[in-house]
Amino acid sequence: MFSLSAWKNITNTRNNSFTRGVIFLSLILCFSLISVSCTKKEKKVAKERVANVRVWQVSTQSIRPLIESVGTLQANDEVVVSSELDGILRKIDVDEGTAVFKKMVLAEVNDTDYRLDVERSEARSHVSGL
């Protein structure tokens, strides 16, 4: 079998090769860590966004309040407009809700029947005057 001195040689050889392997792996690990940690990481630079803007000079002004709303108005007085003559309307000069004034012409009545009556009366007076 093996002698004690042979066994010590085998274990020393194993210990030496194991120690060498551990040292070798430690050195490789150290060099890899140093090489990785020494490299500079480049930061990604975002491109600048360009936007068109308008610039105004700030000034102090008084602002008049303006209120817009939708609603219905009810008149205080209601006036019924009627004609002194009967007949068919030929023309209406105003729309509903339009402001009107005294002596303003609102509509025109078809005057054909009235003109014919005037002409007949004139013809009778002319015939009777002869």
C-alpha positions in Angstrom: 0.0 0.0 0.0 0.9 3.6 0.4 3.4 4.8 2.8 2.8 7.9 5.0 5.3 9.9 3.1 3.7 9.0 -0.2 0.3 10.0 1.1 1.7 13.4 2.2 3.1 13.9 -1.2 -0.2 13.2 -2.8 -2.1 15.4 -0.4 0.4 18.2 -0.8 0.2 17.9 -4.6 -3.6 18.0 -4.3 -3.5 21.0 -1.9 -1.0 22.8 -4.1 -3.1 22.3 -7.3 -6.3 23.2 -5.4 -4.6 26.3 -4.0 -3.3 27.2 -7.5 -6.8 26.7 -8.9 -8.4 28.9 -6.3 -5.7 31.6 -6.8 -6.1 31.4 -10.6 -9.9 31.7 -10.4 -9.6 34.6 -7.9 -7.3 36.4 -10.3 -9.6 35.9 -13.2 -12.5 37.1 -11.1 -10.6 40.2 -10.0 -9.5 41.1 -13.5 -13.0 40.7 -14.9 -14.5 42.9 -12.1 -11.8 45.6 -12.7 -12.4 45.6 -16.4 -16.2 45.8 -16.0 -16.1 48.5 -13.4 -13.6 50.7 -15.2 -15.6 51.0 -18.4 -17.5 54.3 -18.8 -21.2 53.9 -19.3 -22.4 56.3 -21.9 -25.6 58.1 -21.0 -28.2 58.3 -23.7 -28.9 61.9 -24.5 -32.5 62.6 -25.4 -33.0 64.8 -28.4 -34.2 68.3 -27.7 -37.7 68.9 -28.8 -38.2 72.2 -30.6 -41.6 73.9 -30.3 -42.8 77.1 -31.8 -44.2 79.5 -29.2 -45.7 83.0 -29.2 -44.5 85.5 -26.7 -46.5 88.6 -25.5 -45.5 91.5 -23.3 -47.4 91.4 -20.1 -49.5 94.5 -19.3 -52.1 95.6 -16.8 -55.6 96.3 -18.2 -59.0 96.7 -16.8 -61.5 94.1 -17.9 -65.2 94.8 -18.3 -67.3 91.9 -17.2 -69.2 90.2 -20.0 -72.0 87.7 -19.3 -73.6 85.6 -22.1 -76.7 83.6 -21.5 -79.7 82.1 -23.2 -83.2 82.8 -22.0 -86.7 84.0 -22.8 -88.0 87.5 -22.3 -91.5 88.4 -21.4 -92.8 91.8 -22.5 -94.4 94.1 -20.0 -97.0 95.3 -22.5 -98.6 93.3 -25.3 -100.0 95.2 -28.3 -102.4 93.9 -30.9 -101.9 95.5 -34.3 -104.9 95.6 -36.6 -105.7 97.4 -39.9 -108.5 99.8 -40.5 -109.1 98.2 -43.9 -109.9 94.6 -44.8 -107.9 92.9 -47.4 -105.1 90.6 -48.4 -101.6 91.6 -47.3 -99.3 92.3 -50.2 -96.1 92.9 -48.3 -95.0 92.7 -44.6 -92.1 95.0 -43.8 -91.2 93.7 -40.2 -90.5 90.4 -38.6 -91.8 89.2 -35.3 -89.8 90.7 -32.4 -88.6 93.7 -34.5 -88.8 97.1 -32.6 -91.3 99.4 -34.3 -92.0 103.1 -34.0 -95.0 105.4 -34.2 -96.1 106.0 -37.8 -93.9 103.2 -39.1 -95.4 101.2 -42.1 -95.6 97.6 -40.9 -97.4 96.0 -43.9 -99.1 96.9 -47.2 -102.6 95.8 -48.1 -103.5 94.7 -51.7 -105.3 97.9 -52.9 -106.7 96.6 -56.2 -110.3 96.4 -55.0 -110.1 99.9 -53.4 -108.6 101.4 -56.6 -111.4 99.9 -58.7 -114.0 101.3 -56.3 -112.4 104.8 -56.6 -112.3 104.5 -60.4 -116.0 103.5 -60.5 -117.0 106.4 -58.2 -115.1 108.8 -60.4 -116.7 107.4 -63.5 -120.2 107.8 -62.0 -119.5 111.4 -60.8 -118.1 112.2 -64.3 -121.2 110.7 -66.0 -123.7 112.4 -63.6 -121.8 115.7 -64.0 -122.2 115.8 -67.8 
